Amino acid sequence: MRKLIFMVFIALGALIGLISATNSDWGTRLVMMGVGALFGAPIGGALASIGRKGRPLEWEENPLPGSGTSSKDLVANYWRDEGHPPFAKPGESEDEMRRWDRGISG
């Protein structure tokens, strides 16, 4: 049924192209039919839901896999990072822990 809807919209686009160039020569008619079919194909594909999957895309869930900022990466590396986000783990000594408190003049 989906293919039928898709083919109908391609044919409908070609028919609209043919009707729009009725008073022209056959070369122009064929070009307009091709343009009409070209515009009918994505409309028919969208209405027939061709190419649509039922699962979400992976990049929506994890934009940069392995970057360490997604919730999956934070859970996987929890014990290594001790619960801190990557590159935000405080140092061991008192001086390292206060290094950003000094400001630019240091």
C-alpha positions as CSV (number, residue, x, y, z in Angstrom):
1,M,0.0,0.0,0.0
2,R,2.9,2.4,0.8
3,K,4.4,1.8,-2.6
4,L,1.1,2.5,-4.3
5,I,0.7,5.8,-2.5
6,F,4.3,6.7,-3.4
7,M,3.7,5.9,-7.1
8,V,0.5,7.8,-7.1
9,F,2.1,11.0,-5.9
10,I,4.9,10.6,-8.5
11,A,2.3,10.2,-11.2
12,L,0.3,13.1,-9.8
13,G,3.4,15.3,-9.9
14,A,4.1,14.3,-13.5
15,L,0.5,15.0,-14.4
16,I,0.6,18.5,-12.8
17,G,3.8,19.1,-14.8
18,L,2.2,18.0,-18.0
19,I,-0.9,20.2,-17.4
20,S,1.2,23.2,-16.6
21,A,3.0,23.0,-19.9
22,T,0.1,22.0,-22.2
23,N,0.7,24.8,-24.7
24,S,4.4,24.1,-25.1
25,D,6.4,21.7,-27.2
26,W,7.2,18.1,-26.1
27,G,10.6,18.9,-24.7
28,T,9.2,21.4,-22.3
29,R,6.4,19.0,-21.4
30,L,8.9,16.2,-20.6
31,V,11.0,18.6,-18.5
32,M,8.0,19.8,-16.5
33,M,6.8,16.2,-16.0
34,G,10.2,15.3,-14.6
35,V,10.2,18.3,-12.3
36,G,6.6,17.4,-11.2
37,A,7.7,13.9,-10.5
38,L,10.7,15.1,-8.6
39,F,8.5,17.2,-6.3
40,G,5.9,14.4,-6.0
41,A,8.4,11.8,-4.9
42,P,9.3,13.3,-1.5
43,I,5.7,14.3,-0.8
44,G,4.5,10.8,-1.5
45,G,7.4,9.3,0.5
46,A,6.5,11.5,3.5
47,L,2.8,10.7,3.3
48,A,3.5,7.0,2.8
49,S,6.0,7.0,5.7
50,I,8.7,5.4,3.5
51,G,12.1,5.5,5.2
52,R,10.8,6.2,8.7
53,K,11.9,3.8,11.5
54,G,10.3,3.2,14.8
55,R,13.5,3.8,16.8
56,P,15.1,7.1,17.7
57,L,18.4,8.0,16.1
58,E,21.5,7.3,18.2
59,W,22.8,10.9,17.9
60,E,19.8,12.2,19.7
61,E,20.6,10.1,22.7
62,N,24.4,10.5,22.6
63,P,25.7,13.3,20.4
64,L,29.4,12.5,20.9
65,P,30.0,8.8,21.9
66,G,32.9,8.4,24.3
67,S,33.2,12.1,25.0
68,G,32.5,11.4,28.7
69,T,29.7,13.9,29.1
70,S,26.7,11.7,28.4
71,S,24.9,9.9,31.3
72,K,26.0,6.5,30.0
73,D,29.7,7.6,29.9
74,L,29.4,9.1,33.4
75,V,27.9,5.8,34.8
76,A,30.5,3.7,33.0
77,N,33.4,5.7,34.4
78,Y,31.9,6.5,37.8
79,W,34.5,4.6,39.9
80,R,37.5,5.8,37.8
81,D,36.3,9.5,38.0
82,E,34.9,9.2,41.6
83,G,31.6,10.8,40.5
84,H,33.2,13.9,39.0
85,P,32.7,14.9,35.3
86,P,35.7,14.5,33.1
87,F,38.4,17.2,33.5
88,A,36.7,18.5,36.6
89,K,38.1,16.2,39.2
90,P,39.7,18.2,42.0
91,G,43.4,17.5,42.9
92,E,44.6,15.5,45.9
93,S,46.5,18.3,47.7
94,E,45.1,21.5,49.2
95,D,47.0,23.6,46.6
96,E,45.6,21.7,43.7
97,M,42.1,22.0,45.1
98,R,42.4,25.8,45.4
99,R,44.2,26.5,42.1
100,W,41.1,28.1,40.5
101,D,40.4,30.3,43.5
102,R,43.4,32.5,43.0
103,G,42.2,34.2,39.9
104,I,44.3,35.4,37.0
105,S,47.0,37.2,39.1
106,G,47.7,33.9,40.9
